[in-house]
Each structure stands twice: as structure tokens, then as C-alpha cells.
Amino acid sequence: MAAIRIDGVSRAFQGGLALEEVTLEVHDREVLTIVGPSGCGKSTLLRIIAGLDSPTAGLVELDGKVMNAVAARDRNIAMVFQSYALYPHMTCFENLALHLELKKVPKKEIEARVHETARQLEIEPLLWKKPRQLSGGERQRVALGRALIRNPAVFLFDEPLSNLDALLRERVRHDLKELFKKINATVVYVTHDQIEAMTLADRIVVLSKGKVQQVGTPEEVYGSPANRFVASFIGSPSMNQFEAEMTNGRFRLGTEEIRTTLDWSGPVVIGVRSEHVVLSESGVPAELRWVEPLGSHYLVGVQVGTTSLTSTTKARPGSDRVYLRIPEENIHVFEKQSGRNLILGHARTAAPLQPA
């Protein structure tokens, strides 16, 4: 397998910058997911790694060798596309074998490798079918097999599950997780789905408007978001955020004064995950606005003065009058202008980031 280094990569188009001075490393045999909203530059970055597009500035290195001038076919990288890109007139066997045939691999070896790959992905019964005879999930497995059979240095995935329905997407996601462990590969996986990004990744890159917002483990990105964008994009439901005036590390919520772990004064934006807005028998008085049952838990909307908050709770509230408790160690404090998380570097460990 291989390590990838992206050093100061920018990509300009006629309408502006798709990527702006992106710097990051993908470690050998690491699964790195790149997540962000549509148009943030994540697919452009993947295409630059693959050699399908060229950076306007910066370097792309594979195992210490600069790849900028190396053609895509010579990079030993396999890419799985959102559209599957299977040849409709070929059987699954022929789709899997095509790359090996073009490389003049002996026929017996091709047959052995096709069947071994099919066994890994549990698609042997599909080998003599054509893509139109397969379901979406089966086509995705064949597309994965076509990448896997090449035994590349790096696997690139460009939103491979976005065409699947929710139930099938969950199942294939679990299959991918097991596959990544089995092949012990270097993987760069692009998605707009933050659940995919968190469940598959060793580390996550959060992109917005062509800039890296944060790089870290799923736990770091969720628990210590670098700025307001990361806090709102990662996590479902989205983090509660509201403006407040802090004085010596305290702010007022309704009738109560709440303490934080940060000694700070001035206008800020307070952030709290829904699971940390705890419904209690005492604390901040609040009015119940709505309840959404989700099987194992409830989403509860409450109002404290002009501030709306969402809470996650295991039990349905018994009345419209509730009380809230917010543990101070779970409160994030964001600078109002820049959006950066002021807690990082104080009470919590900061993950590497670039300015938003």
C-alpha cells in the first residue's frame, strides 16, 4: 500500500477557486474520509489524487514521489465512481477481467483472480450476468471488485453509495467497513453523508468552500469541532447553537446563569450537543414545544425565552414544563466573528485545522 501527501494544492476554475491551499496526509493503510456539502471541492480533490485533474498549484506525492506529471494510468490507483461505470454489454466476469486482459495477464491467472475477488465480495453467482440484470447493491459490489482485482496502491471512492436507498446503503456501508479491514488498504473516501464519513474512517477531513476546516478522528471531530461549521455539519441532529454574552466564563440562559470551562468575556456563540441538553427535575426552566419518537429515544424541542434547543432523551417528557441541565464540560464556546472554537487549546485537545 502507500501514503499520500497533499501539499498546498489549489485548483482554480473560471468561476473561482474549487480548492484553496489544501494540505493533508493520508497514512499508509489508513481509511481517510473527506466530507462536506455539495460544491465544497471534495470530488475535485479526489480527481487530482487520481490524476484525472491537475492542480493549479501545489504538489501531490505518492510514497514520497511527486505525481503531478504522472498520468492517471501510471499511478497504480483504483477509483470507484458514484455511477459504477460498468460496461453494460459485458458480463460481470468480463467487467472484472478487463483490466487484467489489457495488462496481458495470463488467462488462467485472470480466471483465478476473478473468482477470488468474487468470493471476497460474495458475487460469484453474478459473474455471468450483465449489469442490467443486477440490483443497485450488486452493481456496487461488482464496481468494488473491478477496483479490488487490480491490487492497487490506493483505493479512491467518490460517493459510491449515494445511488442506493437508505436500507441498502446501510448494509453496503457495513460491507465496506469489513472489506477495508480485510484488504488493509490505503483508502480515500469522499462523501457528503457525515454518518458514512464517521463510521468508515480512521480520520475525517471536513471541507467547506475549498478549504480544510478540520482533520481528526471521528471522536475528535464530533467532540471537539474546530469551528461552527464543523459543529453544525457533523452530528445528527445538528449541534444547538445560540448567541450569548459571556462574563468571566459565564452566560445567561433564561433565568439561570451557566458556567463554562473557559474564562472569557464578550459576545460568543454557545454550542451544545442535543445529548448534553439533559432534561432534569431542576435547573433552567423551559417550555416543551415538540416531541419526535425515534424508537430507542426521543428528540425533544424546548424553548427557553427566545432560545430554541433540541434535546435527546430516552423517556418522553411527562409535562409541557421541563427543566434543563447542561454540564459545563460539554459546552462549546465559539468566537462570534471567526466562528473558531475558543475551548480548543484550553479544556480540550485541538485537532489540526486550517482557518475557516
Stockholm file with secondary structure:
# STOCKHOLM 1.0

chainA/1-356         MAAIRIDGVSRAFQGGLALEEVTLEVHDREVLTIVGPSGCGKSTLLRIIAGLDSPTAGLVELDGKVMNAVAARDRNIAMVFQSYALYPHMTCFENLALHLELKKVPKKEIEARVHETARQLEIEPLLWKKPRQLSGGERQRVALGRALIRNPAVFLFDEPLSNLDALLRERVRHDLKELFKKINATVVYVTHDQIEAMTLADRIVVLSKGKVQQVGTPEEVYGSPANRFVASFIGSPSMNQFEAEMTNGRFRLGTEEIRTTLDWSGPVVIGVRSEHVVLSESGVPAELRWVEPLGSHYLVGVQVGTTSLTSTTKARPGSDRVYLRIPEENIHVFEKQSGRNLILGHARTAAPLQPA
#=GR chainA/1-356 SS CCCEEEEEEEEEETTEEEEEEEEEEECTTCEEEEECSTTSSHHHHHHHHHTSSCCSEEEEEETTEECTTSCGGGSCEEEECTTCCCCTTSCHHHHHHHHHHHTTCCHHHHHHHHHHHHHHHTCGGGTTSCGGGSCHHHHHHHHHHHHHTTCCSEEEEESTTTTSCHHHHHHHHHHHHHHHHHHTCEEEEEESCHHHHHHHCSEEEEEETTEEEEEECHHHHHHSCSBHHHHHHSSSSCCEEEEEEEBTTEEEETTEEEECSSCCCEEEEEEECGGGSEEESSSEEEEEEEEEECSSCEEEEEEETTEEEEEEESSCCSSSEEEEECCGGGCEEEETTTCBBTTBTTTBCCCCCCCC
#=GC SS_cons         CCCEEEEEEEEEETTEEEEEEEEEEECTTCEEEEECSTTSSHHHHHHHHHTSSCCSEEEEEETTEECTTSCGGGSCEEEECTTCCCCTTSCHHHHHHHHHHHTTCCHHHHHHHHHHHHHHHTCGGGTTSCGGGSCHHHHHHHHHHHHHTTCCSEEEEESTTTTSCHHHHHHHHHHHHHHHHHHTCEEEEEESCHHHHHHHCSEEEEEETTEEEEEECHHHHHHSCSBHHHHHHSSSSCCEEEEEEEBTTEEEETTEEEECSSCCCEEEEEEECGGGSEEESSSEEEEEEEEEECSSCEEEEEEETTEEEEEEESSCCSSSEEEEECCGGGCEEEETTTCBBTTBTTTBCCCCCCCC
//
